[in-house]
Amino acid sequence: MIFLVFALVMISCNTNSEKTEPKIEEKKEASKEEKKIENPQTIKFPSKDGIEIKGNLYMTNNKDNPFILLFHQAGYSRGEYLEIAPKLNALGYNCLAIDQRSGKEVNNVINETHLAAEKAGKPTKYPDALQDAQAAIDYVEKEFSPKELIIWGSSYSASLTFILGAENKNVDAILAFSPGEYFTYDGKTISDYASKVTVPVFITSAKNEEKSWKKIYEVIPSKDKVAFLPKGEGVHGSKALWEKQPDHQEYWDAVKNFLKSIKQ
């Protein structure tokens, strides 16, 4: 009789154990789904003068990863980085690409900050976009407090990054694609601001554009500065990294090497 009771208890335990196993697996699967991030996420936040800025947020699975702010070139939008930002995610960087008020459309993405500024009767020249870029820095600092913040500009916004780098202590590095003396700000040239940038800097462009930024590069006091030109002709701005460009891999290799050299 004792043996019979013992056998029934063992059978009952085995049965209960088998019933609970699928529940454990279901929890694991749910956990995997929770970690899945859909990119890009559309966000909005105000600029310094209240104009609404629209941005595409590209997050990795680790919010503590280094953060890159992506600014587009003239006549463009945040759509300049549709192809670039996911690749930066794969390298371990969280990214935010914004619409600055000086721009229009690229890759079927309309610049909505530009539309909002025009509707409000605000000027949309290159220097007017500085407040949008500064607002993006402030937003990322407030929402994510990144341990490392990198700013990345294209054409006129590449020039803006030197003003931002000179005036923001929380900027840890700069990537400037095709910068130049496109405008002055507060009576100062881009070289004036670049001369106060002490963080690592990467500058590149099309081969025939070197003269546009050579003096800017020369006055940068940072010992961690890199100038890159492709073997081919190259192209203007961040679109040099688009896959359809003949020299895109050469540009990517240079970018990766720079990011690797400054990784904290």
Protein Blocks (a to p, Z undefined) as FASTA:
>chain_A
ZZmmmmmmmmmmmmmmmmmmmmmmmmmmmmmmmmpccdddddddddfkopacdddddddf
blkbccddddddehiafklmmmmmmmmmmnopacdddddfbdcbeehiacfklmmmmmno
pafbfklmmmmmmmmmmmmmmmnopabdcdddehjlmmmmmmmmmmmmkbgbdcdehiaj
fbceehiafklmmmmpcbdcdddddfklmmmmmmmmmmpmbfbbcddddfblopehjklm
pmklmklmmmmmmmmmmmmmmoZZ
